[in-house]
Amino acid sequence: MFKNIGIIGAGAMGSAIAEVFAYNEFNVVLKDVNMDFATRGLKHIEKIVDDYNSYYERLPEREVSRIERMGLKLSLEQKEKINNYFSHKIDKNDLEKRIKITDKYENLSKCDLVIEAAFEKQEIKNGIFKEISGYLSDDAIMATNTSSLSVTEMASYYKNPKKVILMHFFNPPYTLPLVEIAPSTQGSDDAAKQAYDLLKGMKNHRNNMQPVMTRDKTGFIVNRILLQVINEAIKVYDENIATKEDIDTAMKYGAGFPMGPFELADYVGLDIVYDVLKTFKDVYGDRFNLSETLTNLIRAGYMGRKSGRGFYDYTK
Ligand SMILES: NC(=O)c1ccc[n+]([C@@H]2O[C@H](COP(=O)([O-])OP(=O)(O)OC[C@H]3O[C@@H](n4cnc5c(N)ncnc54)[C@H](O)[C@@H]3O)[C@@H](O)[C@H]2O)c1
């Protein structure tokens, strides 16, 4: 039933979500506010594909030397088998043919599903839902990738709130398979179920996509828990209990985290972490109190990896 997918916002998430749908052979229209930003999104997609291809290009050689380091000598035939086993390559031209970029809402009119991934600001998202209303068919599903904002409020700006859902992907969606799905409060479980079934049939670069159902409650599942961990890590650092490096090490080696909380915050973007924590504080109160350390980093323009500096310096 789904064929054409629209993505609004060609930033870090929107372009990566577009890549996942194109990888699964859907036609994708990727929209941003102007063609420069949309083109930047396409360049990001090219980089995702290049990184994937060069990883798999090096993989057979690495596997052969791993085996040979054990003292085993592989025949040419065995090496060939290893080569074939790991020969995953994305055809970049083929994938890019499925993606059209645009700066116009009207080019999304044939989409069966549109996912909004613009800035994490309720007014901006409400405005997008209002504007897109005039262009989509009555059957189309309109989703938001918000990390913390009200889906129900966005739905009230859309012509048919029953078709509005949350589809919250994780960063980066081409390796992290989880997607949290929820209907808006005035929505129907039917649209959410359709999105759930769609994702169940999809894969990213590493796994099958893994949707879970939730409700439109601020922060949903993962962020509500994870942002508390990041916030608490900043408080531990503020109280001079440990350095940020040691806190990251402790959480990786003691709690099994793949990234420490400061590394994760820099990866997600400190502006996003800040905006989400502010929303959580409004809704859940003092347990999400913001640290001045984070506020000062934002004021200094340190947004994490994307700006070259956050808790850590990435310019060296
Ligand atoms: N970064 C993450 O780790 C992460 C993870 C999950 C969800 N999210 C959510 O995804 C959304 C996008 O986050 P991001 O990190 O990709 O942000 P980003 O700043 O990288 O990208 C946002 C893009 O949206 C565009 N945009 C703004 N208004 C628009 C409009 N009216 N029409 C079209 N495009 C518009 C901007 O020009 C920009 O290119 C946010 O809601 C965020 O909370 C982010």
PDBQT file of the ligand as one rigid body, heavy atoms in Angstrom, charges set to zero:
ROOT
HETATM    1  N1  LIG A 401      19.249  14.371  16.145  1.00  0.00    +0.000 N 
HETATM    2  C1  LIG A 401      18.766  13.314  16.786  1.00  0.00    +0.000 C 
HETATM    3  O1  LIG A 401      19.498  12.533  17.432  1.00  0.00    +0.000 OA
HETATM    4  C2  LIG A 401      17.285  13.011  16.719  1.00  0.00    +0.000 A 
HETATM    5  C3  LIG A 401      16.833  11.709  17.001  1.00  0.00    +0.000 A 
HETATM    6  C4  LIG A 401      15.457  11.423  16.904  1.00  0.00    +0.000 A 
HETATM    7  C5  LIG A 401      14.570  12.429  16.544  1.00  0.00    +0.000 A 
HETATM    8  N2  LIG A 401      15.044  13.689  16.296  1.00  0.00    +0.000 N 
HETATM    9  C6  LIG A 401      14.066  14.707  15.899  1.00  0.00    +0.000 C 
HETATM   10  O2  LIG A 401      14.120  14.848  14.488  1.00  0.00    +0.000 OA
HETATM   11  C7  LIG A 401      13.825  16.199  14.133  1.00  0.00    +0.000 C 
HETATM   12  C8  LIG A 401      14.951  16.747  13.287  1.00  0.00    +0.000 C 
HETATM   13  O3  LIG A 401      16.155  16.689  14.013  1.00  0.00    +0.000 OA
HETATM   14  P1  LIG A 401      17.574  16.833  13.278  1.00  0.00    +0.000 P 
HETATM   15  O4  LIG A 401      18.597  16.456  14.246  1.00  0.00    +0.000 OA
HETATM   16  O5  LIG A 401      17.497  16.158  11.932  1.00  0.00    +0.000 OA
HETATM   17  O6  LIG A 401      17.603  18.427  13.044  1.00  0.00    +0.000 OA
HETATM   18  P2  LIG A 401      18.460  19.263  11.991  1.00  0.00    +0.000 P 
HETATM   19  O7  LIG A 401      18.584  20.632  12.563  1.00  0.00    +0.000 OA
HETATM   20  O8  LIG A 401      19.676  18.516  11.568  1.00  0.00    +0.000 OA
HETATM   21  O9  LIG A 401      17.494  19.323  10.695  1.00  0.00    +0.000 OA
HETATM   22  C9  LIG A 401      16.269  20.002  10.651  1.00  0.00    +0.000 C 
HETATM   23  C10 LIG A 401      16.006  20.372   9.190  1.00  0.00    +0.000 C 
HETATM   24  O10 LIG A 401      14.651  20.803   9.072  1.00  0.00    +0.000 OA
HETATM   25  C11 LIG A 401      14.616  21.857   8.134  1.00  0.00    +0.000 C 
HETATM   26  N3  LIG A 401      13.369  22.599   8.281  1.00  0.00    +0.000 N 
HETATM   27  C12 LIG A 401      13.009  23.480   9.234  1.00  0.00    +0.000 A 
HETATM   28  N4  LIG A 401      11.759  23.951   8.981  1.00  0.00    +0.000 NA
HETATM   29  C13 LIG A 401      11.327  23.330   7.850  1.00  0.00    +0.000 A 
HETATM   30  C14 LIG A 401      10.140  23.403   7.056  1.00  0.00    +0.000 A 
HETATM   31  N5  LIG A 401       9.133  24.213   7.392  1.00  0.00    +0.000 N 
HETATM   32  N6  LIG A 401      10.055  22.635   5.946  1.00  0.00    +0.000 NA
HETATM   33  C15 LIG A 401      11.079  21.827   5.608  1.00  0.00    +0.000 A 
HETATM   34  N7  LIG A 401      12.225  21.729   6.307  1.00  0.00    +0.000 NA
HETATM   35  C16 LIG A 401      12.346  22.472   7.404  1.00  0.00    +0.000 A 
HETATM   36  C17 LIG A 401      15.881  22.661   8.440  1.00  0.00    +0.000 C 
HETATM   37  O11 LIG A 401      16.237  23.534   7.385  1.00  0.00    +0.000 OA
HETATM   38  C18 LIG A 401      16.886  21.526   8.687  1.00  0.00    +0.000 C 
HETATM   39  O12 LIG A 401      17.531  21.147   7.486  1.00  0.00    +0.000 OA
HETATM   40  C19 LIG A 401      13.595  16.948  15.457  1.00  0.00    +0.000 C 
HETATM   41  O13 LIG A 401      12.223  16.962  15.726  1.00  0.00    +0.000 OA
HETATM   42  C20 LIG A 401      14.345  16.097  16.463  1.00  0.00    +0.000 C 
HETATM   43  O14 LIG A 401      13.851  16.227  17.770  1.00  0.00    +0.000 OA
HETATM   44  C21 LIG A 401      16.368  13.998  16.341  1.00  0.00    +0.000 A 
ENDROOT
TORSDOF 0
